[in-house]
Amino acid sequence: MIETFRSILQFEIARTLTPARITLWLLLTLFPMLLVGGVRALLLIRGRMDLDPETFANMIFYLIPHVTCQLGLLLWATPAVGAEVEGQTWLYLATKPAGKSMILIGKYITAVLWTLSSGWIAVWGCALILNQFFSGRIAAVMSLMVLFSCLGFGSIYLLIGSILHRRAMVVAMLYTLMIEGVLGFLPATINRFTVSYRLRNLMIDWMEVSGPFAENEYLYQPEAAPVHLAAIATHWVVTLVLAVVILNRREIPINAEA
């Protein structure tokens, strides 16, 4: 089984090494670095030499673990099934000895690896740009945030793609905007079911930042980090298992009218 899974993963990675994918990867990687570099240059031009590391830390947190990672996973994890159906290759993949589950997990790991590499390079690139305003400790924490973001959001988008293969991208974008973007920041208990809430709490705890989020009891709870890590892990396992189960139990039409 390990050899089969390794072959699937190699196959999926190899078939995604296209000029379009590489270009998208470069854009996602460079975007945060260019934006942060531009902001720092503008502040220095205006004579702001007392730059606040906490401000940059918050900026990086929303630029990379959220915007960059979510965009990357939207592009690579969400259409895992839909792209094969539209390309009329799903029937061939689904009837391979490895089965649907192994193929889906292989696609998921491929999407995570693409996005994770982009996020990590962007984090450490921003650390080099900001230099003394962005310590190695902050960069290490942000790297962990990127990892948790890729695992959490990736499994959600994979689940959406397994349920809806035609309009998965639209639904995933609506989920990101309405659930993670709006619900995750509402001052209500329900926001604890979102990945963004757990990432925000871990970031505040590990970097000891202050601000309006840290002062709001609904947006931040001073719980132990293992509580938030356990919540992210549970969320990840449940959504990933659901994606596999749903894909194996449903029949996907492969004709032109699918």
N, C-alpha and C positions, 0 to 999 in steps of 0.2 A: 504493500500500500504506500509506503514511504517513497519508493522509487516511482510509482505511478503519479503520486502527487508532485514530486519534483519535476517529472516530465511535463505535467500539465502547467506548472508554474513557469518553466522555461519556455514552453510554447506560447503562453499568454504574454509573457514579457517580450519575447521576440517579435510577436505580431503587432505589438504596440509601439515598436521602435520605428515610427514613421516620421517624416519631416513635419507633418502637421502637429503630431503629439509633442515632438521635441520643441517646436516653436511655442506651443502653449505652455509647456513646462518652463521654458525660459522666461516667458512673459510673467507667469505667476511668481517666479523666483525673483525677478528683477524689480517688479512693481513696488513691493514694500521698501526695498533698499533705495530706489530712486526717490520715493516719496519722503522717507525719513531723511535722506541726504539733502533733499530740497528744503525741508523744514528747518533742519539744523543750519544750513547755509543762510537762510533768510533771517533766522534769529541772530546769527553772528554778524550779519551785515547791519542789522539794526542795533548792534552793540549789546546784545543780551549775552553776556559772558557767564552769568550765573544760571546756567541751564539746569532745570530740575530733572534729575534722573527718574523720579517717580512719574512725571508726566510722560516721558519717553517710554517707560515701562508699560504704562496703560495704553499708550498709542500702539506699541508693538503687539500687545496682547490682543487687541481687536483687529489689527491689520493682518496678523499671520495666523494664529490658531483659529480665528473666526473667518475673516474674509478670504485669505489665500487658501486655507485648507478646505473650506466649504466649497469654494469655486472649483478647486481641483477635484474634489470628490463628486461634485455634481457632474463634472465632465467625464469622469472615469468609472465611478461606481454605479451611478444611477442607470446608465444605458447598458449595463452588463448583459441583460437578457434581451432588451428591446433591439439593440444593434444587431444581434445575431438573428432575431426573427425577421427584421427588415431586410437583412442581407441574405436571407434564406439559407443560413448556415446552421440554424439551431437544431434542425432535425439530425444533421450529421453529428453535431457535438453531443446531443442528448442520447444518441444510440451508441456512443463509444463505451468501451468496457468500464471506464472510470465512473460513468454515471453523472447525473445532473449535479449532485451535491458537490462532488470533487471539483467539477468545472466551475461551479458558482463560487466556491471558496477560493479557487485559484484566481478568478477574476477579482474577487474582493481583495486578496493580498496584493495583487498587481496594482490595483487602484491605490491602496494604502501606501505601497512602496513609492509610487510615482509622487504622490502628494507629500509623503513624509520627507523624502529627499529634498523636494522643493522648499518645504517649510523650514527644515533644519538649516539649509544653506542660507535662506533668507534671514533667519534669526542671527546666525553668526556673522553674516554679512553686515547686518545692522549694528551688531556689536562692534565690528571693526570701524564702521563709519562714525559711530558715536564715541568710540574710544573710552575716555575716562567717565563719560556720562552713562555708560552701560556696562556694568561689571560682569565678570565671568559667572557670578552667582545668579544674576538676573537672566543671563543667556541660558544657563543650565535649567532654570525653572521654566523658561519659555520653551525650551526644547522638549521638556516633559509635557507641557501644555499642548504642543503640536502633536505629540504622540497620542495623548488621550483624545484630542480632537479628531484625529484621523480614524482612530478605532471606533469612537462613539458615533460620529456623524456618518462615517462610511457604512456602518452596519444599518443605520436608519435608511440611507439612500438605497442600499442594496435591497432592503425589505420593500421599499416603495417600488423599485424597479421589478421586483419579483411579482408584485401584485398587479401593477399597471405597466405593461411594457410599451404601450403606445404614447401615453401622456405622462410618463414617469418624470421627465424633466420639469414639466410645468408643476406637477404636484409637489415635487421635491423643493422647488423654489418657493412655492406657497407655504410649505411646511417651515422652511428656513426663515422666511419673513414673518409669518404669523405666530408660529409656535416658539421657535428659538429667539427670534428678534423682538417680538412683542410680549408674548406670554412669559418668556424667560425673565423679563424685566418688570413685570407687573408686581406691585406690592401685595401679593397674595400667596397663600401656601401652595397653590397649584404649580407655581413656577419651579418647585423642587423636583418636578418630574422631567425637567429639561436638562440637556447636557450643558448648556451655557451657564446655568445656575451653579452646577458643580465645578466647572472650570473656573468660574469667577471666584468662588469661595476658596479653592485651592490656591489661586494666584494671590489673593489677599492674605491668606495665612502664610504662605511660604515666602512672600516678598515683603510682608508687613507693611503694605501700603495703606494709606488713609484716603479719605474722600467721602462723597455722598453715598456710594455703595456700601462702604464699610460701616456707615452709621445707620443704615436702614435695616431693621431686624428681619424684614421680609426678603431683602435682596442679599443679605449676608448673615450667616449663622456661625458663631465661633465654635463649630464642632471640630472634633479631631479629624485630621486628614484621612485616616483609614475609613471613616464614615463616607466621605465623598468618593474615595477610590472604590469602595465597595458598591456604591450606587452606580458609578460609571461602569464597573465590571458587570453588574447585574443587568443594566440597560443594554450593554454590548452583547452579552450572551443571549438574552431573551430575543432581541431583534435579529441576531444572526441565526439562531435556531428557527425562529419563525420564518425567515426568508427561505431557508433550506426546506422546511416542512411544506410550506405553501407551494414552492416550485415543484416539489416531487408529487404533490397531491393534485395539482391542477393540470388541465390539458391546455396547451397553448396552441391556438390555431396557427398554421404556417402557410395558409394559402394567401393569395393576393388580397383578399378581403379582410385579413386578420386585424 
